[in-house]
Every structure is written in structure tokens, then in C-alpha cells.
Amino acid sequence: MVAPVAPGSGSLAGMRCPFCAVDDTRVVDSRPADGGRAIRRRRECAGCGNRFTTYERREPTVMVRKRDGSLQPFDAEKVLRGMSNALADREVAPGVLDQLVRDIEAFAHDHGPVVSSDEIGRQVLAGLRVIDEIAYLRFASVYKSFTGASDFEREMAAMEGDDDAAPET
Ligand SMILES: [Zn+2]
């Protein structure tokens, strides 16, 4: 029989010591942080005796309301793929696209728990406009041609299946 690990005591396996890389660390203190949204843990390494701090947080979920009214979890990967396709053959400095995706994700969290797919689309457009005008125009031409039944996410999904070709301008 395996005894459950009581909060704040015992050993939670798998957290590697940053000082000596031993996996054998134990929790010596555990308390709420960030207004109860996180748990702060002090850990002590059995190998070298050093202590370090970890935080455990619930991953927040932002929902995207599509034009048909349905809700889907915000998916940063999907946003990244949509923008990557618009940028297909364009030169972009390393890290710029990742930063933009993080900005859009932060926007979604700031405006959550529910944001519309249109709001996300406008953020993508605004970001692309700053980093590459051609990609912006490509994305805008797809985005603005949306009509009633079609929606942003479906267009993005369609672009995913067409990796070799950029969206038509
Ligand atoms: Zn250690």
C-alpha cells in the first residue's frame, strides 16, 4: 500500500536540485501564495543540503467564443501555426514570433475568462502588422473574407492543412 503524501511534508519525487542535480529533494515548508492561487514550497536537497523554492499554480484556462457562439479553450499553438503560415517565406528575427504569441496569450488572459475569436484575430493582425507587412496583408485577406458561417478558427485549421502554400493574397 502506498501512503498518500500529506501536503507540506514528506518527499514529492521528481523535483531536481538546481545545485547538484540530485532528484531526492523533500518539501520542508508549504504555504499558499499569490492570494491562494499558488502554493509556494521550500525544498531541501538530500544530497547537498541546499534549499530552493518552487511554485505550483493551476494553469488558467481562457475560453474563445467563436462566431457560431461555441466555446473552445484558447490554443496558443493554433495561433502560432496561423501566424507561421502567414509568415511562410518571410524573414523574421528569432524569437519575434514566439514573443508575439506570448503577447496574444497574455491579452487573452487579461481579457478572459472568455474572449471572442474576433478579438484574437484582431490581435494577430495588429501583431503581424508590426513585424511584417506582407504577412499582415496575407492574414488580413483571409481574415476579412470570413462570412457568416465560416469562422476564424476554421480558416486557421484550413491553413494548417496547407503547409507548403501561403494563404493567397
Ligand atoms: Zn543538491
Boltz pocket constraint, residues with backbone or C-beta under 6 A from the ligand:
constraints:
  - pocket:
      binder: B
      contacts: [[A, 17], [A, 18], [A, 19], [A, 20], [A, 21], [A, 22], [A, 45], [A, 46], [A, 47], [A, 48], [A, 49], [A, 50]]
      max_distance: 6.0
